């Protein structure tokens, strides 16, 4: 599979989620105190992400 979510523990012991595409990290989340909260973040991204608008805050 070319893309996947990964749940991992950071150095502070918090659970984080990262999204990888072709082994490249595309984004990672804030730290969560529980693995269940990290899984909830994944579920929210999957549910709400496809329709999310793009906001371009760069200046031309």
N, C-alpha and C positions, 0 to 999 in steps of 0.2 A: 504494500500500500504506500502510495506516495505522500500521504498526509496522515497525521495523527495528533491526538492530544496526549500529553504526558502529565501525570501527577507525580511530583517529587517533593522531597523535604529539603529546605535550604539550610544553610549553616546555623541559622537561629532556631531551627527546629520547626519552622512553619511549613505548612503545605502550600505549594504553588502549582499552577498549571502553565504549561507551555504548549504552544501549537507549532508543530514542525511540518514542513513541506520539503520533500526530498532531502531530509536530514538537516535542513537549515531552520533555525528557530525564527519564526515569523513574529511571535509575540509571547509575552509571559504576563501572568497576573500578579496582583498583590499577594501578600502572604495571608494564609488563613490558619486559624487555630485548630481546625479539624479537617480530616480528610473528606468528610461529608460535605463541608462547605466548599471545598475545592471541586467536588463532583457537581454540586449545585451550580457553580460558576460555568462548568462545561455545559450542563443542561440548558442554562440560560442563553449561552452563546449559540448553541445549536437551535434553540427555539426562536430567539429574537434576532439573530444575526443576519439571516438572509434578506430581511426587509429593512435593515438599518440604513439610513441615509449616509452619504459621505459629506463631511463638513470640511471644506478646504480653508484653513486659516492662514495660508501663506499669502504673502503680498507679491503681486505681479511685478 
